[in-house]
Amino acid sequence: MQEFKKYYLLPSSIFVSDKPYQVTTILGSCVAVCLWDKKCNFGGINHFMLPLWNGEGLASPKYGNIAIERLVNKMNKLGSQNEDLVAKVFGGGNILMNSEKLFNIGERNIFTAFKYLKTINIPIISESTGGYFGRKIIFSTFTGQVRQKYINNARQNSK
C-alpha cells in the first residue's frame, strides 16, 4: 500500500509535488484548483481567496489569476506540459449571511477559475462549486483523486 505524507494547505497557498501527498484544505467562498498531470502522474493544488489581482501591491496567490498562473508554472518546473494537465475545481460557496452576497466573492472566484483555465486550454474534468456549504477536500498528488466533505454552517442550521 502506498504511504502518503500529509500536508495542510492554508489560504493563499500553492502546493505541488511529484511525491505522494494527501493535501487537505477547507473552503468557504475561497476556491481550490487541483491540477493533475495525466502523463507524468503528479499534481498540485492552490487555495485562493479573491478573484483578481488589480495590479497594485503584491501579486499574491490570494488572488485567483495569480494563484492559477503560479500553480501551472510550478507544475511546468517539475516537467508538466499544459496539454497534459486536467483540472478539478472546488469551493466558491456563499456561506456568509452578510456582505459576501453583496460582493458575490464565491461566484466571482468560480468565474475566475473557469475563465483562466479555459484561456490556457486546461480542461476542467470535475467540479463542486457554489451553493451554501463549505467544503473540506483532500487531494492526492499521486493519483489526482479528490475526496470532498460538505461542511454545515450556521446559515443552514438557521433555515
GUKE-427110 format. One record per residue (C-alpha): x, z, y; residue in three letters. Coordinates in steps of 0.5 Angstrom, whole numbers, plus 2048, in hexadecimal, padded with zeros to 3 digits. Last residue first. Example, Ala and Ser with C-alpha at 12.3 -4.5 7.8 and 13.67 -1.06 7.14 Angstrom:
REM GUKE-427110
81B80E7FEser8198107F7ala
END
This chain:
REM GUKE-427110
7BE810838lys7C2816839ser7C6815833asn7C880E834gln7CB81083Barg7CE816839ala7D3812834asn7D380F82Dasn7D980C82Bile7D9806827tyr7DE805821lys7E27FF820gln7E77FD81Barg7EC7F781Dval7F07F2818gln7F67EE81Agly7F97F0814thr8007F3816phe7FE7F581Dthr7F87F981Aser7F37FA820phe7EF801820ile7EA801825ile7E6806828lys7E080482Carg7DC806832gly7D4804832phe7CF801837tyr7D07FA835gly7D67F5837gly7DB7F3832thr7DC7F282Aser7E07EC829glu7E37E7823ser7E67E1823ile7E87E082Aile7EC7D982Apro7F37D982Eile7F37D3833asn7F67D6839ile7F07D583Dthr7EB7D7838lys7EF7DE837leu7EF7DF83Ftyr7E87DD83Flys7E67E2839phe7EA7E883Cala7E87E7843thr7E07E7841phe7E17ED83Dile7E47F1842asn7DF7EE847arg7D97F1843glu7DD7F8842gly7DE7F8849ile7D77F684Basn7D87F9852phe7D17FC854leu7D17FE84Clys7D780284Dglu7D4806853ser7D080B84Fasn7CE80B848met7D480A844leu7D580683Dile7D47FF83Fasn7D97FD839gly7DE7F883Bgly7E17F9834gly7E47F582Ephe7E77EE82Eval7EA7EA828lys7EF7E5829ala7F37DF825val7FA7DD826leu7FE7D7822asp7FD7D2828glu8007D882Dasn8077D7829gln8097DE826ser8107E0825gly8117E7827leu8127E582Flys80C7E182Easn8087E782Cmet80A7EB832lys8097E5837asn8017E5834val8017EC835leu8047EB83Carg7FF7E683Eglu7F97EA83Bile7FB7F083Fala7FC7ED846ile7F57E9846asn7F27EF843gly7F47F4848tyr7F77FB846lys7FD7F7844pro8007F884Bser8027F2850ala8047F8855leu8017F785Cgly7FD7F285Eglu7FC7EB85Bgly7F57ED859asn7F67EF852trp7EF7ED84Eleu7EA7F0849pro7EC7F8849leu7ED7FD844met7F17F983Fphe7F37FB838his7F87F6834asn7F97F582Dile7FF7F1829gly7FF7EE822gly8037EC81Cphe8027E6817asn8077E1819cys8027DB818lys7FC7DF819lys7FF7E281Fasp7FA7E7821trp7F87E9828leu7F37EF82Acys7F07EF831val7EE7F6833ala7E97F7839val7E77FD83Dcys7E07FF83Fser7E0804839gly7E6803834leu7EA808830ile7F080582Dthr7F4806826thr7FA801823val7FB80181Cgln8027FF81Btyr8057FA816pro80C7F7819lys80B7F181Dasp8097F5823ser8067F482Aval8037FA82Ephe8007F9835ile7FE7FE83Aser7F97FF840ser7F580483Cpro7F9808837leu7FA805830leu7FB80A82Atyr800808825tyr80080981Dlys805807818lys802803813phe80580480Bglu8037FE807gln800800800met
END
